[in-house]
Amino acid sequence: MSWLVSREGRKWIYGVCLAAVPLLVAYGVIDGEAAPLWIAVIAALVAPSLALANLTPPLDEPYDLSTVPEED
């Protein structure tokens, strides 16, 4: 399961989801005019769920901007 939430796994999931919609249109499962709506539904469900599952853990201490090196 860890592969599916890795960066490469997420790219694969997004690609498969987006490739599925034109295939469903080609086979007559969904209407071509509704395809953009299905892509929006998939994006609204898949992208946030994968993003929320991969949040970086919060820092134990507040970030100190004085430690950031200045640009030349």
Phi, psi and omega per residue, in radians:
M1 nan -0.482 -3.110
S2 -1.129 -0.500 3.116
W3 -1.129 -0.650 -3.096
L4 -1.179 -0.464 3.136
V5 -1.734 0.036 3.050
S6 -1.289 2.947 -3.137
R7 -1.029 -0.807 3.139
E8 -1.157 -0.665 3.112
G9 -1.114 -0.729 3.109
R10 -1.128 -0.719 3.088
K11 -1.056 -0.693 3.127
W12 -1.133 -0.787 -3.132
I13 -1.070 -0.802 3.125
Y14 -1.054 -0.749 3.138
G15 -1.106 -0.756 3.136
V16 -1.147 -0.748 3.134
C17 -1.077 -0.763 -3.124
L18 -1.262 -0.529 3.107
A19 -1.318 -0.442 -3.104
A20 -1.183 -0.622 -3.067
V21 -1.098 -0.878 3.105
P22 -1.081 -0.590 3.091
L23 -1.140 -0.724 3.100
L24 -1.130 -0.601 3.072
V25 -1.183 -0.783 -3.111
A26 -1.078 -0.624 -3.139
Y27 -1.558 0.075 3.066
G28 1.344 0.277 3.135
V29 -1.312 -0.703 3.051
I30 -2.205 2.730 -3.126
D31 -1.345 2.506 -3.135
G32 -1.048 -0.557 3.117
E33 -1.265 -0.411 -3.137
A34 -1.571 -0.159 -3.079
A35 -0.997 -0.789 3.116
P36 -1.066 -0.577 3.098
L37 -1.172 -0.691 3.106
W38 -1.166 -0.659 3.084
I39 -1.100 -0.713 3.112
A40 -1.120 -0.705 3.113
V41 -1.128 -0.784 3.126
I42 -1.076 -0.788 -3.141
A43 -1.107 -0.676 -3.125
A44 -1.199 -0.457 3.140
L45 -1.634 -0.797 -3.011
V46 -1.354 -0.868 -3.045
A47 -1.054 -0.876 -3.136
P48 -1.159 -0.652 -3.119
S49 -1.143 -0.717 3.097
L50 -1.240 -0.631 3.126
A51 -1.162 -0.761 3.138
L52 -1.170 -0.544 3.123
A53 -1.277 -0.246 -3.062
N54 -2.106 0.516 3.086
L55 -1.215 2.513 3.058
T56 -1.273 2.565 -3.138
P57 -1.140 2.605 -3.132
P58 -1.183 2.629 3.106
L59 -1.245 2.518 3.112
D60 -1.236 -0.515 -3.123
E61 -2.111 2.651 3.078
P62 -1.076 2.574 -3.132
Y63 -1.251 2.252 -3.111
D64 -1.754 1.915 -3.103
L65 -1.199 -0.283 -3.134
S66 -1.265 -0.237 3.135
T67 -1.551 -0.115 -3.140
V68 -1.363 2.188 -3.138
P69 -1.170 2.524 3.116
E70 -1.365 2.587 3.105
E71 -1.373 2.594 3.131
D72 -1.311 nan nan
